[in-house]
């Protein structure tokens, strides 16, 4: 038989689900936004794939940093 969770335990579980759901979103949104901004820069200053690649890498690094901060506060 399952034990009923206290409101504090239930709140902790829901908070964990929220944190672990945010991580994949950060890993998708960071590089995508970086690529988009790199694409805008490439259109403005000349089309070279280095802008898109650099933007995606910076977005990935920013997402990794945010995930690190999120997990270290937990």
QUIFENSUL-V676967 format. One line per field, one symbol per residue. ss: DSSP state (2 for helix, 1 for strand, 0 for the rest). phi: phi as a letter, one per 40 degrees, with the letter a starting at -180 (. if undefined). psi: psi as a letter, one per 30 degrees, with the letter a starting at -180 (. if undefined). A space follows every 10 residues. Layout:
ss = ???
phi = ???
psi = ???
This chain:
ss = 0000002222 2222222222 2222222222 2222222222 2222200022 2222222222 2222222222 2220
phi = .cccccdccc cccccccccc cccccccccd cccccccccc ccccbhcbcc cccccccccc cccccccdcc cccc
psi = kkkkkleeee eeeeeeeeef efeeeefeee eeeeeeeeee eeeegkjkfe eeeeeeeeee eeeeeeeeee eff.
